[in-house]
Amino acid sequence: MAKVAFLGLGVMGYPMAGHLQAAGHDVTVYNRTASKAEDWVTQHGGAMALTPREAAEGADFVLACVGNDDDLRMVCTGKDGAFHGMTEGAIFVDHTTVSAKVTRELYEVGKAQGIAFVDAPISGGQAGAENGVLSIMCGGDQVAYDTAEPVMQVYSKICRRIGDNGAGQMTKMCNQIAIAGLVQGLSEALHFAEKAGLDGRAVVEVISQGAAGSWQMANRYETMLDDHFEHGFAVDWMRKDLGICLDTANETGASLPVTALVDQFYKDVQKLGGSRWDTSSLFKRLRTLG
C-alpha cells in the first residue's frame, strides 16, 4: 500500500479519497476549507494537513481534484504548494479538468524537479465518484502512468492512458463536447414531446431502446421531466469546461459549432438563476424560454 496525499475534497474528491483509505492506503488530505478535511478524517480515518506542501511530504502519490487552472497552480507551485514538499520520484496525478496549457506547464516544472505529472481528468459525476466507477482518461509518461494506475483503479471503472502529457485533458474535452450535444438533443426531444401532447416517459421508454439511447437519456430524462435540476455537474462548471474546449479549438483549428451554441444556451440558464443547476437544465431553458 502507498502513502498518498489527496488535495481537494469537493463532491468528487471527498469520496475518491475515502475509497483510497478504505483500500488500505495511508491517506493524508488537504482542503482549502479545513473543516471539510476534519470531517473527512472523522469519517474515514487517515490524517489531514493544513497546506498542500505538508500533505505531500513523504507521499508516493499526490492526487488533486480542485477547481480550475489557477487552483491547480496554487496547490502545485504556489506558496506551500505540493511540489515544494514532494521528493524526487514521486508522482503527481491531477484529476481536475483544466486546460492542456497548464498541464504542460506543470509537467515541465515537475520534470525539472524529478517529479512525474499525470493529467487524469475524470468523468462519471458525483455518483461515479461515490460508487468508485469513474472513467479516467490519462496523459503522461508511460512509466509514471503504469505506476499510478493501480491507485486510480481503486475508484474507477476504466482508466486508460491516451497518450503523452496533455492527452488526458484533450480527451476530457472530447467528453464534454459530446455531452453538450447529447443533453441539448435530449432536451429538444422532451420539449417537442411535451408540445406535441405526448407522454414524455412513454416516448423515452420506446426511443431509448433504439439508436437514440444514451447514458444521458437513461439517467436524466425522469428528473428533467420532474423539473428537478439540483444534482449532478453544475452549469457554472460546464461553462468553464466548454470555454476550455472552445479556446483549444481556436488553437487547433477544430470547428465546434454545436458546442459554441450550447455554451450560449448554458449562459441563458445562468441568467435564469441556474448557475448551480445540473447540466440537464437545458430542458428548463426550453420550458421557460421556448
Sequence and secondary structure as in RCSB ss.txt:
>XXXX:A:sequence
MAKVAFLGLGVMGYPMAGHLQAAGHDVTVYNRTASKAEDWVTQHGGAMALTPREAAEGADFVLACVGNDDDLRMV
CTGKDGAFHGMTEGAIFVDHTTVSAKVTRELYEVGKAQGIAFVDAPISGGQAGAENGVLSIMCGGDQVAYDTAEP
VMQVYSKICRRIGDNGAGQMTKMCNQIAIAGLVQGLSEALHFAEKAGLDGRAVVEVISQGAAGSWQMANRYETML
DDHFEHGFAVDWMRKDLGICLDTANETGASLPVTALVDQFYKDVQKLGGSRWDTSSLFKRLRTLG
>XXXX:A:secstr
  EEEEE  STTHHHHHHHHHHTT EEEEE SSHHHHHHHHHHH SEE SSHHHHHTT SEEEE  SSHHHHHHH
HHSTT GGGT  TT EEEE S   HHHHHHHHHHHHHTT EEEE  EESHHHHHHHT EEEEEES HHHHHHHHH
HHGGGEEEEEEEESTTHHHHHHHHHHHHHHHHHHHHHHHHHHHHHTT  HHHHHHHHTTTTT  HHHHHHHHHHH
TT   SSSBHHHHHHHHHHHHHHHHHHT   HHHHHHHHHHHHHHHTT TTSBGGGHHHHHHHH 
